[in-house]
Amino acid sequence: MIQNFNITPELLEILESVKDPEIPVLNVVDLGVIRDVEVSGKEITIKLTPTYSGCPAMDVIGDDLERAFAKAGYNTTIQLIMSPPWTTDWITDRGRKALEKYGIAAPLDETADKDVLLNEKKLVKCTNCGSQNTKLVSQFGSTACKAMFQCEDCHEPFDYFKCLK
């Protein structure tokens, strides 16, 4: 999530207009990848932490941020910050709710995540009906950060956003 720094509501609105290209229901603020924003007149530096090293979405996000701020008259510099590494703990509550509404189960805590991915525990709630009677179909979903599950009650498949720490 955004660190404690001062930005205007206008700048926050611009940040929130930029979506994750892989999960377009999440903006970069709710995804928790914005680490800092420095503003000096019409010069802005955005410090961005990738969700994982080599994530292909980061180039797109950086370009989208530059375009969004350019429309408002800002010259933007994007800096990738690798440390501390991003964690799913940085996804905001609003972001977690958006994931669920979109059909992607929000990440569980680290212990529960391992239990569902490695020990077949039924802890992931179906995003369609809310049942925890779900099963792991594949540890790899449509992107590297997701796993594929299926509800055994309503039979609908859905993605689960893995816990990353």
N, C-alpha and C positions, 0 to 999 in steps of 0.2 A: 504494500500500500504506500501511498505518498508519505514521504517523511514530513516532519514538521517544518514547513517553510511557508512564506507568504506569497501568494499569487492572487491576482484579482479574479473575481467571478468570471470575467470574460475569458481569461486564460484557462481557467478550469473547464469552462464550457468547450473550449477548443480541444483541450486534452481529451475530454469525454466524448468528443465527436469521432475520435480515431478508434477503430475497432480492430480486434485481433482477426486477421484474415482467415485463420483456421477455425475460429469459434466466433463468428460475427455478432453474437449476442453479447459478448464481453467487450467493453472499451478498455483502453490501456490503463485507466485509473483503477477500475474494478478488478482487472487482472493482477494488478499490483506490481507492474514492471517499471513504473515511473519512480525513480529514486530521489530525484531532485530536479528543481527547475530554477535557473538563475536568469534574471532579467536585468538588462542594462539598456534603457531606452528601447530601441526597436531590435536589439540583439538579445536572443534567447538561447540558452544552453539547456538541453534536456538530457539528464542522465538516466539511462535506460538499462535495466538488468534483464538479460534474456532468460526465458523460462528454463532453458538448458543450453549448454554450450553447443553451438552449431545449429540452433533452431533457425530454420529457413524463414520463419515469419518475421524475424527481427529486421531484416533488410526492408521488407515491405512496410513494417510499422514505422521505421525510421523515415522512409520516403513519404509515407502518409502524414507523419507529423510535420515534416518540412513543408509539404503542400498546404496543410491546414493552417499553419502559422503564416505562411507566405500570403495567403488570402487576406489575412488580417494585417499585413504589412510588416511582418517580422522576418529578420534573417535568423535562421535557426541552425544551430550546431547540435548534432546528436553525439553523445559519448556513451559507449557501452561500458557498463560497470559489471565486472565479473565477480567481485567480492564485496559483501557476502553474496553467496549464490541465492538465486530466487527460490522460494519455497511456496507450496500451495497454501501455506498459512497466510500469505500476503493477499490472497483473493479476498475481496471485501464480502461482507454479508450480502450486500446487494448483488454482487457478482455471483455468489453461490445460489441465490434465489433465481437469478436469471438463467444460470446453467440448468437448474432443475426444470424451470418452465420451458426451456428450449428442448429438453429431453436428454440432458446429460446429467447423470448423478454426480453431485459435488463430492470432492475428495473427503475420505474419512481421515482419522488421525493415523499416524504411522503404524501403530500396532494393529489396529483394525484393518488397515490397508493390506498388510502382510497376511493377516488371517483370511481375507477374502481372496487374495491372489494366489496364495500358496497352500492354504489349508481348507479351502472350499467352505468357509463359514458363510452363513447367509446373513450378511449385515448391510448389503447395498440395497436401498429401496428402489423399487421400480418407479421410474419417472412418469409412467402412465397411470398406474392404479395405486401406488404407494405400498404395495406388498413387499415384505422382506424375503419372500419365498422366491429367490432369484438364484440363478446359477451362472458361473463364469463360462463363457463360450470360448473366448480367446484372450490371452493376456495382452494382445495387441489389437487395438481398434483402428479407427480411420486415421489416427495420428499416433505418434510414439507415446504421447502422454495420456492416452486413453486405452481402456480395455473394453471388450465387448461382453455384455451380459444379456440374459434373457429371463423374463419373468415366467415362473412356472404356474402362475395363476391366470394372468391375461395373455400369456404367450408372446408378448411384444418384446422385440430386441431393443436394447438401448446401450449407449456408451456410459462408461464410468470414468471420470477424470481421476487418474492415479495420484496418490499422495507423493509429492516430490519434496525431499528434504536434503 
